[in-house]
Amino acid sequence: MSVQPVPRPSLEPGFGAEAADAESIDARKEHADSELALRLRSDPRRATIDLYARFSPEVNRLVWRLLGADPDHNDIVQQVFCKLIQHAHKLREPARLGAWVQSITVNTIYEELRRRGVRRLFQRDSNTVEFHPDLVRDVEVRDLLLRAKGVIERLPAKERLVFMLHFAEGRPLAEVAELCGFSLATAKRRLNAANRRFQMLISKNTDLLSLLRRREEREK
């Protein structure tokens, strides 16, 4: 019994003119990102406005997908952009600004999950935060993850991020490893550990277990 990652639409360009157009778009995007990254170093005040306009939708979406309808959502997004501005000088490859933004976002979420884990040691009775009902309505696997939110929140922070990036975001493990800043072998190990822990936890949840079995039967 296993959760399958959400299929991601293919980004492979076609042949001929379509391939050339895709390469041209990618080249223009890399050039724009490089220019923005360089301006962040030389004129951070003005470049910050463009940085937010360029990446706020992506950062908001990633925070939403990994944490759900979280009461600290806006604060976490603000933390991400503060870190981007503060550490802009550390970006060695300006053309990879987009990947760097995603990596900073994932690391910020991880730090937040670690802080919450520490707080739970001293505050056992925390209020439950409900997922927005429309968050994952259209995809069955995401609906399954929605129902399993309480279980997923019990995973250690590093395992939870790998689990969600792979299954909820549908990202390949190599990309997950890059975003989280560790090796592919470590990503595989943490995903396997998260899967084992997830299976152990849901075995104690009869409603969720029944849902998983019905889904597997339909896929046979």
N, C-alpha and C positions, 0 to 999 in steps of 0.2 A: 504494500500500500504506500504510494508515494505521490507527492504533489508535483505536477508538471509545470514547467515555466510557461508564462504567457507568451504566445508567439508574437514576435515583433515583425512589423512589415519590412520586407526586404528593401535594403538601401542600395542594392547592386544596380549600377546604371546599365542601360541597354547598349546596343551597338551603334556604330556610325555616328550620326549627328547627335543622338541622345547622349551617347557617352561623352562626346566632346562638350556638349552643353553642361553635363554634370560636372566634368572636370573644370570647366570655366567657372561654374558657380562655386565649387569648392575652393578654387584658387582665389576668387574674389573674397570669399568668406575668410580665408586664412590671412589675406592681405589686410582686411578690415580689422581682424582680431589683433594682428601684429601692430598695426598703427595705434589701436586703442590701448594695448598693453604698454607701448612705449610712451604714450601720452600720460598714462597713469603714473609713470615715473617722473616725467618732466613737469606736468601740470595736473596734479591729482585732483584739484578742486573742480576744474571744468570737466575732466575726463570721468569723474565719478557719476555725473548725470548721465553720460552716454553709457557707462558701464551698467548702471541700474536699468536703463531703458532696454539695453541689449539682452541682459541675462535675468532680470527679475521674473519673467514668466517661467523660465526653466528652473530657477532656484525654488520658486514657490511650488511648482509642480512636484519637484523631487522631495521637498520637505513634506508635502501633503501625502505623497504616495508612501513614504517610509514611516510617517508618524500618524497619518490619518488626521481627523479634525481635532488638532491639538490646540489647547488653550494658549500655548506659548508659541504658536506658529509664527506670528509677526516678529516676536523677539528673536527667534532663531534665524529668520531670514535677515534681520538687521545684523545679527552677529556675523553671518556669512559675509555680508558686504563690508563690514568693518574689517574683517580679516583680509579680504581681498585687497582693500586699500592699504592696510597696514603692511602687508607682505608682498605687494606688487613688485618690489625690487628683487624678490627671490625667484621670480619666474624666469627661467633660463631660455625657454623657447617661446617667444611672444606669439608665434603662430598657433601654439597649443593652448591659448587662453581659455577656450571653451572646456577642454578636458580638465584644466587646472581649476576652473570654477566648480565643476562637478566634484572634483576631489576635495576641495575645501568645504563644499556643502556636506558631503558624506562625513568628513572628519568632524565637522561642527555638530552634526546629528549624533555621532558616536560619543563625543564629549558630553552632550546633553543626556544621553542614555546612561552614561557612567555616573553622572551627578545624581540622576534620579535613582539609580541603584543604591547609591550611598544613602540618599535621603530615606529610602524605604527601610533601611536597617533601623532607623530611629523613629519612623512614622509608619506603623503597620496599617493603620486605617486611612487609606487614601481614597479620594473620590474617584469613581470610575468615569472616564471620559468616553462618550459615545461617538462612534464613527458616523459621519454624515451618510444618510441612507443612499445617496446617489453616487457615492465615491466609487463603487465597484459594481454597480448594478448590471452593466451590460456584458460582463465576462464571467463565466461560471467559476473559473479558477479564482478570480479575485473575490467573488462572492464567498467562496470557500474560505479564503484568507480573512475576509471580513468576519465570518462566523467564528473563525479561530483566533480572533484578535487577543482574547484573554490568554490563550495558550502561547501565542507568539511573544507576548509581552513578558513571559516568564523565561524566555531564552536570554542567555548572556548577551551583552551589547554587541560584541564582535560577531557572534554567531547570528544574531538577529539581523544585523545589517547585510551579511552575506546572503542569508535566507531570503530577505525581502528584495534585495537587488536582483537576485537570480530568479525568484519565482514571481514576485509581483511586478518587477520591472522587465523581466524577460531578458536580462543582460547575460551574455556568455561569461563563464567564469574568468576568462582572461581579462575581460573588461572590469569585472568586479574586483579582481586582484589589484588592477591598476588604480581604480578609484579609491580603494581602501589602503593602498600603499604597502602591500605585502606580496609575496610570491604566489604563483599559480598553485604550487603544492600546498601552501598554507590556506589558500582559498578553498581548495578541495577538502582539506582536512576539516576546516571549520564548517563547511556545508554539510559534510558527512556527520559531524558531531551535532549540528543543528537538526538534521533529519532524524537522527537517533533520539535526541531529546524530545523533538516534536512528536514522534511516534509514541514514545513512552507516555507523554503527557496526554495525548488524545485518547490513548487506550483507557484512560480513566474518565473520559467524557463520552457517555453513551450516545448522546444526540449527535455530536460531531462525528463520532465513529460510524454511526448509521449513515450519515450524509456521505462520507467518504466511500463507504461500501456501495451505496447506490450509484455513485458516479463511476466507480470502477466497473460495475456490472454493465452500465450503458456503453462503456468503451470497449467491451469485449466483442 
